[in-house]
Amino acid sequence: MSNKAVIALYVLPSVLLILSIVYVPILFTGYYGFFDWNGGSDMHFTGLDNYRKLLRDRLFWDSAWHSLWFALMSTLSLIVYLLVALLLSGNLRGSNLLRKIYLVPMLLSSVAIAQLWLKVYHPSSGILNTFLESIGVKNTPDWLADPDIVLWAVFIPILWQYAGFYILIYYAALKNIPESIIEAARIDGASPLDIAFRIKVPLIGEVVKVTVVLAVVGSLKYFDLIYIMTGGGPNRASEVMASYMYSRAFKSFDFGYGSSIGFSLLLICLVATWLIRALTASRDKIEYGG
Amino acid sequence: MSKNRLNMAATSAAFVNRTSSRLGIKVGRGVLYIVLIAVAIVQVLPLVWLLLFSLKNNQEIFNLPPLALPERFRWENYANVWSRGKIDVYFFNSVMVTALSVLLTVLLASFVTFALTRMNWKWRAPVLGLFMVGYMIPIHSSLIPLFVLFRNIRLIDNPLSLILSYTAFNLPITIMIMLGFYYALPREIEEAAVMDGCSVHRLFFQIILPMTASVMVTAAIINMIYNWNEFVFVNTFISSDTRKTLTVGVQNFVGQYSTDWGAIGATLMISIIPVLLAYFIMSNRIVEGIAAGSVKG
């Protein structure tokens, strides 16, 4: 058996699988976007109609704005996670246990998280309003039914779910900084704050960039939690791109239009990734000395 | 004499300085711990509340303070939903789909990572790129064509549609987790094996696979968590109630018994216990796997 045959045998099954389940369907999503199609046998070519309609569809732009809002908030929350990781990474007893506790929500299914937070937010019996009432707040809000606060109410569980994940990544990166660099800075008289923000944070710059991409792209494709908690409601106040696509395709059975949304989602994710990479590209690479 | 006094003054000043800064450090540490422990409490409090209300009946849930213990733990909530809510069926389906997908993914990813790191071939870089970019692609962008594909080949409502999708979408992260480990494997063993006339297959199955057992376990447990928790594919591809997995099954159950909080709590607990248990036993591996799979991309 030649080496080529062995390589083909080892690699081809996976390549074919990822091509047929991930890559080829993406192309088809773009292609289906050219049709008026309810998923049945009736399929009419309509050219760019769906994409034109998309550009004028207020519901789409609203959902895109909500996705962007989540992306922005998730990126901002990275600052909090980074601060916690900085606190955690200074030789502290129990830091290993703490970061493991932080990670627990990340392990749960979005169904479990969504159902749990539906109960947390329950207007009369939820733990949140019960607590607010006990400290004397009157007219406690109905968190998920109020269009003005629903985005925030959905964002809190997201913050909660991913905290441990990003803290873990930052913590691991911070622990990778050679102790000698920190020691040298300390001998030169750098204060703990200087060490944290002028030495540690810049040194893990590359990791921070990766997390920004993860947070932005992750938010743009966010779906499960919102779909289960609010279904995009009330009155589409929490609709995001993925949930809009899903409701168009699998509830209204508008496969053509749903595909055009799905394809736009892909393009937006790729452009966002590229944009962040381009904007944060550093010309000089930081290298650890000694 | 005067010089001596000066010395003493200097030492005592230094002493005062040092104790005050030591006190500062102590207070700082205290505040630090309070902040960090507060974060930990926020992270687990909703789950503690979930555990408590899964063991109460509605009366206790609505009348007692949220974190109060019930008069007695109502384990019957668990027994009831297990059979009445068909949670047993969903649970078994989840175990099957998860186990088969994890096996397939880890095996395929091992093949690919082995070929990528241990052999020289022309298409190595593009193939690696194919898997790395795959990590960034939102499942919603391929969901409609996948649905159509599975409908055309009659795999809708068949667990195979889930297994294939989970494997394809998890290959990138699994390969990412494995790459670092494979790169670090010493080459001498392989060279010796090849010198002895060992075939590539024997080399892979009898030497490489056993050597990578540890990273395979890490990759498997990460895959297990992802597959166990997956929602969109099940919700889209599986229509019969008897073939649903836990996530969608739980979702249906909650829709039907939306007023019975104890039953809902018990159902949610049953769905998260396997993952929590795995975490309790293998937290180091999970932490390491999540870190390796996210940053090396």
Interface residues (C-beta under 8 A of the other chain):
Chain A: M1 N3 K4 V6 I7 Y10 V11 P13 S14 V15 L17 I18 L19 S20 I21 V22 Y23 V24 P25 I26 F28 T29 Y32 G39 V84 L87 L88 G90 L92 S95 L98 R99 K100 I101 Y102 L103 V104 P105 M106 L107 L108 S109 S110 V111 A112 Q115 L116 W117 K119 V120 S125 I127 T130 F131 W160 A163 G164 F165 L168 I169 A172 A173 V207 V210 L214 V217 L220 K221 F223 D224 I228 M241 A242 M245 Y246 A249 F250 F255 G258 S259 G262 F263 L265 L266 C269 L270 T273
Chain B: R29 L32 Y33 V35 L36 I37 V39 A40 V42 Q43 V44 P46 L47 W49 L50 F53 I61 F62 P65 P66 L108 A109 F111 V112 F114 A115 L116 M119 W121 V127 L130 F131 G134 M136 I137 P138 I139 H140 S141 S142 L143 I144 P145 L146 F147 V148 L149 L164 S165 T167 A168 F169 L171 P172 S199 V200 H201 F204 I225 W228 N229 E230 F231 V232 T236 L246 T247 V248 V250 Q251 V254 W261 I264 G265 L268 S271 I272 V275 L276 Y279 S283 I286 V287 I290 A291 S294 V295 G297
